[in-house]
């Protein structure tokens, strides 16, 4: 406990988000710890991540059903920058044998640009396999995002 508060908060050449005297903040290994957390003045990304999740939501539930070359994915929760990788992993885990995927958005009440990126990427991947992505039953707020971004003309959306 003999360390000063500044030394305790030091991480990757930064002291509470400010550049420290040491020059190790240019080390490529330290670059992983820079970014939003440092710009916002936090010592680690976990704290900065909590800012974006004020309601305490920690994840998303995803169920999958696979039948031959078709699959249905049912996410429940918000698709945010924190949870979009979960959806991307669920789609990626289907494997190359699955070419037709339906994503039931009934339980999704919010989608961020990170979620849109995952859906567009999935559409491109499945199209390259000769298949298709279908988005089913989006909530009104989610459907409005598709309309505002013009993705309703790119993605297949079923009411």
Phi and psi in degrees as GROMACS dihedral restraints (atoms count N, CA, C in turn):
[ dihedral_restraints ]
;  ai    aj    ak    al  type     phi  dphi    fc
    3     4     5     6     1   -78.3    20    10
    4     5     6     7     1    -3.7    20    10
    6     7     8     9     1   -76.0    20    10
    7     8     9    10     1   143.2    20    10
    9    10    11    12     1   -70.7    20    10
   10    11    12    13     1   160.7    20    10
   12    13    14    15     1   -58.3    20    10
   13    14    15    16     1   -38.0    20    10
   15    16    17    18     1   -64.4    20    10
   16    17    18    19     1   -40.8    20    10
   18    19    20    21     1   -71.9    20    10
   19    20    21    22     1   -33.8    20    10
   21    22    23    24     1   -65.6    20    10
   22    23    24    25     1   -36.1    20    10
   24    25    26    27     1   -85.3    20    10
   25    26    27    28     1    -4.3    20    10
   27    28    29    30     1   -71.6    20    10
   28    29    30    31     1   134.1    20    10
   30    31    32    33     1  -153.1    20    10
   31    32    33    34     1   124.6    20    10
   33    34    35    36     1    54.1    20    10
   34    35    36    37     1    44.9    20    10
   36    37    38    39     1    74.8    20    10
   37    38    39    40     1    15.4    20    10
   39    40    41    42     1  -123.9    20    10
   40    41    42    43     1   144.2    20    10
   42    43    44    45     1  -115.8    20    10
   43    44    45    46     1   108.4    20    10
   45    46    47    48     1    47.5    20    10
   46    47    48    49     1    46.0    20    10
   48    49    50    51     1    88.7    20    10
   49    50    51    52     1    -5.4    20    10
   51    52    53    54     1  -106.5    20    10
   52    53    54    55     1   149.4    20    10
   54    55    56    57     1   -65.0    20    10
   55    56    57    58     1   128.8    20    10
   57    58    59    60     1   -84.1    20    10
   58    59    60    61     1   172.1    20    10
   60    61    62    63     1   -65.9    20    10
   61    62    63    64     1   -31.1    20    10
   63    64    65    66     1   -66.9    20    10
   64    65    66    67     1   153.0    20    10
   66    67    68    69     1   -96.7    20    10
   67    68    69    70     1    10.7    20    10
   69    70    71    72     1   -76.3    20    10
   70    71    72    73     1    -1.5    20    10
   72    73    74    75     1   -72.7    20    10
   73    74    75    76     1    -7.0    20    10
   75    76    77    78     1   -93.5    20    10
   76    77    78    79     1    -5.8    20    10
   78    79    80    81     1   -66.5    20    10
   79    80    81    82     1   129.4    20    10
   81    82    83    84     1   -55.4    20    10
   82    83    84    85     1   -30.6    20    10
   84    85    86    87     1   -66.1    20    10
   85    86    87    88     1   -26.6    20    10
   87    88    89    90     1   -82.8    20    10
   88    89    90    91     1   -18.2    20    10
   90    91    92    93     1   -60.3    20    10
   91    92    93    94     1   -27.1    20    10
   93    94    95    96     1   -65.0    20    10
   94    95    96    97     1   -22.5    20    10
   96    97    98    99     1   -98.0    20    10
   97    98    99   100     1    -0.7    20    10
   99   100   101   102     1   -92.4    20    10
  100   101   102   103     1   172.1    20    10
  102   103   104   105     1   126.7    20    10
  103   104   105   106     1  -140.5    20    10
  105   106   107   108     1   -58.5    20    10
  106   107   108   109     1   -41.4    20    10
  108   109   110   111     1   -61.0    20    10
  109   110   111   112     1   -44.9    20    10
  111   112   113   114     1   -68.5    20    10
  112   113   114   115     1   -42.0    20    10
  114   115   116   117     1   -63.8    20    10
  115   116   117   118     1   -33.0    20    10
  117   118   119   120     1   -84.8    20    10
  118   119   120   121     1    -8.0    20    10
  120   121   122   123     1    90.4    20    10
  121   122   123   124     1    23.9    20    10
  123   124   125   126     1  -105.7    20    10
  124   125   126   127     1   151.5    20    10
  126   127   128   129     1   -76.5    20    10
  127   128   129   130     1   -22.8    20    10
  129   130   131   132     1  -148.1    20    10
  130   131   132   133     1   163.1    20    10
  132   133   134   135     1   -69.1    20    10
  133   134   135   136     1   -28.4    20    10
  135   136   137   138     1   -58.8    20    10
  136   137   138   139     1   -45.0    20    10
  138   139   140   141     1   -63.1    20    10
  139   140   141   142     1   -43.0    20    10
  141   142   143   144     1   -65.6    20    10
  142   143   144   145     1   -37.5    20    10
  144   145   146   147     1   -61.4    20    10
  145   146   147   148     1   -33.6    20    10
  147   148   149   150     1   -65.6    20    10
  148   149   150   151     1   -28.2    20    10
  150   151   152   153     1   -62.1    20    10
  151   152   153   154     1   -36.9    20    10
  153   154   155   156     1   -80.6    20    10
  154   155   156   157     1    -7.7    20    10
  156   157   158   159     1  -125.6    20    10
  157   158   159   160     1    60.0    20    10
  159   160   161   162     1   -65.0    20    10
  160   161   162   163     1   -23.8    20    10
  162   163   164   165     1   -83.4    20    10
  163   164   165   166     1    -4.0    20    10
  165   166   167   168     1    83.9    20    10
  166   167   168   169     1     9.3    20    10
  168   169   170   171     1   -70.4    20    10
  169   170   171   172     1   124.9    20    10
  171   172   173   174     1  -108.6    20    10
  172   173   174   175     1    -5.5    20    10
  174   175   176   177     1  -176.4    20    10
  175   176   177   178     1  -166.4    20    10
  177   178   179   180     1  -139.3    20    10
  178   179   180   181     1   140.9    20    10
  180   181   182   183     1   -92.4    20    10
  181   182   183   184     1   135.7    20    10
  183   184   185   186     1  -132.9    20    10
  184   185   186   187     1   127.3    20    10
  186   187   188   189     1  -115.0    20    10
  187   188   189   190     1   148.9    20    10
  189   190   191   192     1  -132.2    20    10
  190   191   192   193     1   143.1    20    10
  192   193   194   195     1  -129.4    20    10
  193   194   195   196     1   126.7    20    10
  195   196   197   198     1  -119.4    20    10
  196   197   198   199     1   132.8    20    10
  198   199   200   201     1  -138.7    20    10
  199   200   201   202     1    99.8    20    10
  201   202   203   204     1    66.5    20    10
  202   203   204   205     1  -120.9    20    10
  204   205   206   207     1   -95.1    20    10
  205   206   207   208     1     6.4    20    10
  207   208   209   210     1  -114.7    20    10
  208   209   210   211     1   151.5    20    10
  210   211   212   213     1  -147.2    20    10
  211   212   213   214     1   152.0    20    10
  213   214   215   216     1  -123.8    20    10
  214   215   216   217     1   129.5    20    10
  216   217   218   219     1  -116.1    20    10
  217   218   219   220     1   131.3    20    10
  219   220   221   222     1  -122.2    20    10
  220   221   222   223     1    93.1    20    10
  222   223   224   225     1   -81.5    20    10
  223   224   225   226     1   146.7    20    10
  225   226   227   228     1  -130.9    20    10
  226   227   228   229     1   123.4    20    10
  228   229   230   231     1   127.6    20    10
  229   230   231   232     1  -160.2    20    10
  231   232   233   234     1   -96.2    20    10
  232   233   234   235     1   137.3    20    10
  234   235   236   237     1   -98.5    20    10
  235   236   237   238     1   101.2    20    10
  237   238   239   240     1  -118.4    20    10
  238   239   240   241     1  -176.8    20    10
  240   241   242   243     1   -61.7    20    10
  241   242   243   244     1   -28.7    20    10
  243   244   245   246     1   -79.7    20    10
  244   245   246   247     1   -34.4    20    10
  246   247   248   249     1   -99.1    20    10
  247   248   249   250     1   -15.7    20    10
  249   250   251   252     1   -56.5    20    10
  250   251   252   253     1   -38.2    20    10
  252   253   254   255     1   -61.3    20    10
  253   254   255   256     1   -29.0    20    10
  255   256   257   258     1   -65.0    20    10
  256   257   258   259     1   -44.1    20    10
  258   259   260   261     1   -65.9    20    10
  259   260   261   262     1   -42.1    20    10
  261   262   263   264     1   -61.4    20    10
  262   263   264   265     1   -40.8    20    10
  264   265   266   267     1   -66.4    20    10
  265   266   267   268     1   -38.7    20    10
  267   268   269   270     1   -64.3    20    10
  268   269   270   271     1   -40.2    20    10
  270   271   272   273     1   -68.6    20    10
  271   272   273   274     1   -44.2    20    10
  273   274   275   276     1   -64.3    20    10
  274   275   276   277     1   -30.9    20    10
  276   277   278   279     1   -73.3    20    10
  277   278   279   280     1   -10.0    20    10
  279   280   281   282     1   -67.7    20    10
  280   281   282   283     1   -27.5    20    10
  282   283   284   285     1    87.4    20    10
  283   284   285   286     1   170.9    20    10
  285   286   287   288     1   -76.3    20    10
  286   287   288   289     1   -12.9    20    10
  288   289   290   291     1   -76.8    20    10
  289   290   291   292     1   -16.2    20    10
  291   292   293   294     1   -96.4    20    10
  292   293   294   295     1   123.8    20    10
  294   295   296   297     1  -118.9    20    10
  295   296   297   298     1   -17.8    20    10
  297   298   299   300     1  -117.9    20    10
  298   299   300   301     1   119.8    20    10
  300   301   302   303     1  -127.4    20    10
  301   302   303   304     1   131.9    20    10
  303   304   305   306     1  -110.2    20    10
  304   305   306   307     1   130.1    20    10
  306   307   308   309     1  -111.3    20    10
  307   308   309   310     1   113.4    20    10
  309   310   311   312     1   -84.6    20    10
  310   311   312   313     1   109.4    20    10
  312   313   314   315     1   -94.5    20    10
  313   314   315   316     1    17.3    20    10
  315   316   317   318     1   -54.9    20    10
  316   317   318   319     1   -40.8    20    10
  318   319   320   321     1   -90.5    20    10
  319   320   321   322     1     9.7    20    10
  321   322   323   324     1  -106.4    20    10
  322   323   324   325     1   121.5    20    10
  324   325   326   327     1  -108.6    20    10
  325   326   327   328     1    -0.9    20    10
  327   328   329   330     1  -154.4    20    10
  328   329   330   331     1   140.2    20    10
  330   331   332   333     1  -139.2    20    10
  331   332   333   334     1   130.8    20    10
  333   334   335   336     1   -95.5    20    10
  334   335   336   337     1   178.5    20    10
  336   337   338   339     1   -63.1    20    10
  337   338   339   340     1   -28.7    20    10
  339   340   341   342     1   -65.3    20    10
  340   341   342   343     1   -38.6    20    10
  342   343   344   345     1   -67.8    20    10
  343   344   345   346     1   -38.8    20    10
  345   346   347   348     1   -62.6    20    10
  346   347   348   349     1   -39.6    20    10
  348   349   350   351     1   -60.5    20    10
  349   350   351   352     1   -41.5    20    10
  351   352   353   354     1   -63.3    20    10
  352   353   354   355     1   -43.3    20    10
  354   355   356   357     1   -66.7    20    10
  355   356   357   358     1   -41.8    20    10
  357   358   359   360     1   -65.4    20    10
  358   359   360   361     1   -40.6    20    10
  360   361   362   363     1   -62.8    20    10
  361   362   363   364     1   -40.4    20    10
  363   364   365   366     1   -65.8    20    10
  364   365   366   367     1   -40.1    20    10
  366   367   368   369     1   -59.7    20    10
  367   368   369   370     1   -46.4    20    10
  369   370   371   372     1   -63.5    20    10
  370   371   372   373     1   -43.5    20    10
  372   373   374   375     1   -61.9    20    10
  373   374   375   376     1   -48.2    20    10
  375   376   377   378     1   -68.3    20    10
  376   377   378   379     1   -36.8    20    10
  378   379   380   381     1   -63.3    20    10
  379   380   381   382     1   -36.9    20    10
  381   382   383   384     1   -67.2    20    10
  382   383   384   385     1   -21.5    20    10
  384   385   386   387     1   -91.5    20    10
  385   386   387   388     1     1.7    20    10
  387   388   389   390     1    82.5    20    10
  388   389   390   391     1    16.0    20    10
  390   391   392   393     1  -111.5    20    10
  391   392   393   394     1  -157.3    20    10
  393   394   395   396     1  -153.4    20    10
  394   395   396   397     1   156.4    20    10
  396   397   398   399     1  -112.1    20    10
  397   398   399   400     1   131.1    20    10
  399   400   401   402     1  -122.2    20    10
  400   401   402   403     1   130.6    20    10
  402   403   404   405     1  -103.0    20    10
  403   404   405   406     1   123.1    20    10
  405   406   407   408     1  -113.1    20    10
  406   407   408   409     1   140.1    20    10
  408   409   410   411     1    52.8    20    10
  409   410   411   412     1    51.1    20    10
  411   412   413   414     1   -70.7    20    10
  412   413   414   415     1   145.6    20    10
  414   415   416   417     1   -64.5    20    10
  415   416   417   418     1   161.1    20    10
  417   418   419   420     1   -57.3    20    10
  418   419   420   421     1   -42.9    20    10
  420   421   422   423     1   -64.1    20    10
  421   422   423   424     1   -39.2    20    10
  423   424   425   426     1   -69.5    20    10
  424   425   426   427     1   -41.4    20    10
  426   427   428   429     1   -62.3    20    10
  427   428   429   430     1   -36.9    20    10
  429   430   431   432     1   -62.9    20    10
  430   431   432   433     1   -36.5    20    10
  432   433   434   435     1   -64.4    20    10
  433   434   435   436     1   -43.1    20    10
  435   436   437   438     1   -60.4    20    10
  436   437   438   439     1   -41.1    20    10
  438   439   440   441     1   -69.1    20    10
  439   440   441   442     1   -43.2    20    10
  441   442   443   444     1   -65.0    20    10
  442   443   444   445     1   -33.5    20    10
  444   445   446   447     1   -88.6    20    10
  445   446   447   448     1    -9.4    20    10
  447   448   449   450     1    80.9    20    10
  448   449   450   451     1     4.4    20    10
  450   451   452   453     1   -72.1    20    10
  451   452   453   454     1   -14.3    20    10
  453   454   455   456     1   -66.7    20    10
  454   455   456   457     1   -16.8    20    10
  456   457   458   459     1   -92.9    20    10
  457   458   459   460     1   -12.5    20    10
  459   460   461   462     1  -102.8    20    10
  460   461   462   463     1   -41.7    20    10
  462   463   464   465     1   -95.8    20    10
  463   464   465   466     1   151.0    20    10
  465   466   467   468     1   -86.4    20    10
  466   467   468   469     1   115.3    20    10
  468   469   470   471     1  -118.8    20    10
  469   470   471   472     1   123.6    20    10
  471   472   473   474     1  -110.0    20    10
  472   473   474   475     1   125.3    20    10
